[in-house]
Amino acid sequence: MTLERTIGLVFLAFCLTYGYTAFFGMDHLLPPILSRAPVWPSTFPKILSVIGAIAAIFVILGSGPKSISPPKEGDIDYRNLTDYKLGQALLLVALMVAYALTLRPIGFLPATTIFIAGGAFILGERKYHWMVLTAVLASGFIWYLVQVLLGIFLSPWPRFLMG
């Protein structure tokens, strides 16, 4: 089985699970007043699951065995994954998970600053003063946009400092 078919099969399983949840697990939780609404909260997940399943089926059926030829310039050669910077990619994923886990306990501004500066460090930036300054300014700007302009509360500092 080719890599494309394997990914398509995994994506199809995800879409079917997501669709099952959207079709059979969400609608009975609606209050009675919403039962006559033309658009329910589950409408968009239903549409996404159907479109995703159709796309996955096209990938599974359309990606047959091809002649074995060297990959073209810019293509990923999955037979030589060790030639790529997998360490950086895995560190970035770990940093994203750490960011998600520390967002509430340490607050938006410190967590986002550490995430942006850490991501820049992992990707190879070594001008620390610019890296930290950019991370502080970017996280402050994002917090201002979300908190003040959009009106969505984000705790900027750790809980013990907020009272």
HELIX and SHEET records of a PDB file:
HELIX    1   1 LEU A    3  TYR A   20  1                                  18    
HELIX    2   2 THR A   21  GLY A   25  3                                   5    
HELIX    3   3 ASP A   27  LEU A   29  5                                   3    
HELIX    4   4 PRO A   32  LEU A   34  5                                   3    
HELIX    5   5 THR A   43  GLY A   62  1                                  20    
HELIX    6   6 TYR A   78  ASP A   83  5                                   6    
HELIX    7   7 LEU A   86  ILE A  106  1                                  21    
HELIX    8   8 PHE A  108  ILE A  122  1                                  15    
HELIX    9   9 TYR A  128  TYR A  144  1                                  17    
HELIX   10  10 LEU A  145  LEU A  149  3                                   5    
HELIX   11  11 ARG A  159  MET A  162  1                                   4    
END                                                                             
